[in-house]
Amino acid sequence: MRKPERIPVVLDAIRKIWEQHPDLRLGQLLSFVTPDGHDADIFYWEDDQIIKTIYKIHAPGETPPVVEVFPAGGRPHGFGVVGREKEQK
């Protein structure tokens, strides 16, 4: 299960970047996260990767907040992969 405590951290990070670019709509802000020409559907991205990418694009040089998605012990197998989740073979 993902940590619910990550939600305010993620929303605060999005708010900070969005306030720096107030002419962008939320959809525009998030659409810039997905690299062109890649089959990387943002639906499958973990919150920490989205925040890191938003900061890289919209606030280069600033350190993104640490977003702890999963409890101590790490991500369950197959989770947290940018793109589709790993399939067990």
C-alpha positions as protocol buffer text, in pm:
chain_id: "A"
residue {
  index: 1
  type: MET
  ca { x: 0 y: 0 z: 0 }
}
residue {
  index: 2
  type: ARG
  ca { x: 123 y: 348 z: -80 }
}
residue {
  index: 3
  type: LYS
  ca { x: 177 y: 595 z: 202 }
}
residue {
  index: 4
  type: PRO
  ca { x: -111 y: 844 z: 232 }
}
residue {
  index: 5
  type: GLU
  ca { x: 135 y: 1093 z: 389 }
}
residue {
  index: 6
  type: ARG
  ca { x: 281 y: 1147 z: 40 }
}
residue {
  index: 7
  type: ILE
  ca { x: -31 y: 1325 z: -84 }
}
residue {
  index: 8
  type: PRO
  ca { x: 23 y: 1669 z: 77 }
}
residue {
  index: 9
  type: VAL
  ca { x: 393 y: 1657 z: -20 }
}
residue {
  index: 10
  type: VAL
  ca { x: 304 y: 1588 z: -383 }
}
residue {
  index: 11
  type: LEU
  ca { x: 32 y: 1852 z: -395 }
}
residue {
  index: 12
  type: ASP
  ca { x: 259 y: 2114 z: -233 }
}
residue {
  index: 13
  type: ALA
  ca { x: 530 y: 2040 z: -490 }
}
residue {
  index: 14
  type: ILE
  ca { x: 284 y: 2074 z: -778 }
}
residue {
  index: 15
  type: ARG
  ca { x: 145 y: 2396 z: -627 }
}
residue {
  index: 16
  type: LYS
  ca { x: 493 y: 2548 z: -595 }
}
residue {
  index: 17
  type: ILE
  ca { x: 583 y: 2480 z: -958 }
}
residue {
  index: 18
  type: TRP
  ca { x: 237 y: 2578 z: -1085 }
}
residue {
  index: 19
  type: GLU
  ca { x: 256 y: 2912 z: -904 }
}
residue {
  index: 20
  type: GLN
  ca { x: 583 y: 2980 z: -1087 }
}
residue {
  index: 21
  type: HIS
  ca { x: 400 y: 2916 z: -1417 }
}
residue {
  index: 22
  type: PRO
  ca { x: 47 y: 3048 z: -1354 }
}
residue {
  index: 23
  type: ASP
  ca { x: -44 y: 3067 z: -1723 }
}
residue {
  index: 24
  type: LEU
  ca { x: -26 y: 2689 z: -1753 }
}
residue {
  index: 25
  type: ARG
  ca { x: -336 y: 2481 z: -1698 }
}
residue {
  index: 26
  type: LEU
  ca { x: -290 y: 2172 z: -1478 }
}
residue {
  index: 27
  type: GLY
  ca { x: -317 y: 1944 z: -1779 }
}
residue {
  index: 28
  type: GLN
  ca { x: -44 y: 2138 z: -1955 }
}
residue {
  index: 29
  type: LEU
  ca { x: 182 y: 2125 z: -1650 }
}
residue {
  index: 30
  type: LEU
  ca { x: 142 y: 1749 z: -1625 }
}
residue {
  index: 31
  type: SER
  ca { x: 158 y: 1685 z: -2000 }
}
residue {
  index: 32
  type: PHE
  ca { x: 512 y: 1822 z: -2012 }
}
residue {
  index: 33
  type: VAL
  ca { x: 618 y: 1537 z: -1784 }
}
residue {
  index: 34
  type: THR
  ca { x: 573 y: 1269 z: -2049 }
}
residue {
  index: 35
  type: PRO
  ca { x: 866 y: 1271 z: -2291 }
}
residue {
  index: 36
  type: ASP
  ca { x: 772 y: 1302 z: -2657 }
}
residue {
  index: 37
  type: GLY
  ca { x: 817 y: 994 z: -2866 }
}
residue {
  index: 38
  type: HIS
  ca { x: 808 y: 752 z: -2574 }
}
residue {
  index: 39
  type: ASP
  ca { x: 540 y: 507 z: -2470 }
}
residue {
  index: 40
  type: ALA
  ca { x: 548 y: 643 z: -2115 }
}
residue {
  index: 41
  type: ASP
  ca { x: 191 y: 682 z: -1996 }
}
residue {
  index: 42
  type: ILE
  ca { x: 184 y: 903 z: -1684 }
}
residue {
  index: 43
  type: PHE
  ca { x: -91 y: 675 z: -1549 }
}
residue {
  index: 44
  type: TYR
  ca { x: 176 y: 419 z: -1457 }
}
residue {
  index: 45
  type: TRP
  ca { x: 431 y: 659 z: -1302 }
}
residue {
  index: 46
  type: GLU
  ca { x: 485 y: 671 z: -929 }
}
residue {
  index: 47
  type: ASP
  ca { x: 437 y: 1008 z: -757 }
}
residue {
  index: 48
  type: ASP
  ca { x: 806 y: 1051 z: -676 }
}
residue {
  index: 49
  type: GLN
  ca { x: 903 y: 1018 z: -1043 }
}
residue {
  index: 50
  type: ILE
  ca { x: 638 y: 1268 z: -1152 }
}
residue {
  index: 51
  type: ILE
  ca { x: 762 y: 1527 z: -902 }
}
residue {
  index: 52
  type: LYS
  ca { x: 1128 y: 1475 z: -997 }
}
residue {
  index: 53
  type: THR
  ca { x: 1041 y: 1519 z: -1365 }
}
residue {
  index: 54
  type: ILE
  ca { x: 825 y: 1828 z: -1307 }
}
residue {
  index: 55
  type: TYR
  ca { x: 1110 y: 1991 z: -1116 }
}
residue {
  index: 56
  type: LYS
  ca { x: 1364 y: 1893 z: -1382 }
}
residue {
  index: 57
  type: ILE
  ca { x: 1155 y: 2060 z: -1653 }
}
residue {
  index: 58
  type: HIS
  ca { x: 1002 y: 2359 z: -1472 }
}
residue {
  index: 59
  type: ALA
  ca { x: 1252 y: 2433 z: -1193 }
}
residue {
  index: 60
  type: PRO
  ca { x: 1598 y: 2322 z: -1303 }
}
residue {
  index: 61
  type: GLY
  ca { x: 1850 y: 2369 z: -1026 }
}
residue {
  index: 62
  type: GLU
  ca { x: 1590 y: 2338 z: -750 }
}
residue {
  index: 63
  type: THR
  ca { x: 1582 y: 2027 z: -537 }
}
residue {
  index: 64
  type: PRO
  ca { x: 1249 y: 1845 z: -549 }
}
residue {
  index: 65
  type: PRO
  ca { x: 1097 y: 1734 z: -219 }
}
residue {
  index: 66
  type: VAL
  ca { x: 1147 y: 1377 z: -109 }
}
residue {
  index: 67
  type: VAL
  ca { x: 830 y: 1182 z: -175 }
}
residue {
  index: 68
  type: GLU
  ca { x: 812 y: 854 z: 14 }
}
residue {
  index: 69
  type: VAL
  ca { x: 562 y: 648 z: -181 }
}
residue {
  index: 70
  type: PHE
  ca { x: 588 y: 315 z: -1 }
}
residue {
  index: 71
  type: PRO
  ca { x: 646 y: 226 z: 366 }
}
residue {
  index: 72
  type: ALA
  ca { x: 992 y: 127 z: 489 }
}
residue {
  index: 73
  type: GLY
  ca { x: 1114 y: -185 z: 319 }
}
residue {
  index: 74
  type: GLY
  ca { x: 1085 y: -52 z: -33 }
}
residue {
  index: 75
  type: ARG
  ca { x: 852 y: -95 z: -322 }
}
residue {
  index: 76
  type: PRO
  ca { x: 665 y: -420 z: -373 }
}
residue {
  index: 77
  type: HIS
  ca { x: 802 y: -625 z: -663 }
}
residue {
  index: 78
  type: GLY
  ca { x: 692 y: -484 z: -995 }
}
residue {
  index: 79
  type: PHE
  ca { x: 598 y: -138 z: -865 }
}
residue {
  index: 80
  type: GLY
  ca { x: 767 y: 192 z: -925 }
}
residue {
  index: 81
  type: VAL
  ca { x: 883 y: 133 z: -1278 }
}
residue {
  index: 82
  type: VAL
  ca { x: 843 y: 425 z: -1514 }
}
residue {
  index: 83
  type: GLY
  ca { x: 618 y: 293 z: -1785 }
}
residue {
  index: 84
  type: ARG
  ca { x: 419 y: -24 z: -1740 }
}
residue {
  index: 85
  type: GLU
  ca { x: 465 y: -235 z: -1429 }
}
residue {
  index: 86
  type: LYS
  ca { x: 703 y: -529 z: -1464 }
}
residue {
  index: 87
  type: GLU
  ca { x: 533 y: -853 z: -1545 }
}
residue {
  index: 88
  type: GLN
  ca { x: 628 y: -1171 z: -1364 }
}
residue {
  index: 89
  type: LYS
  ca { x: 760 y: -1442 z: -1597 }
}
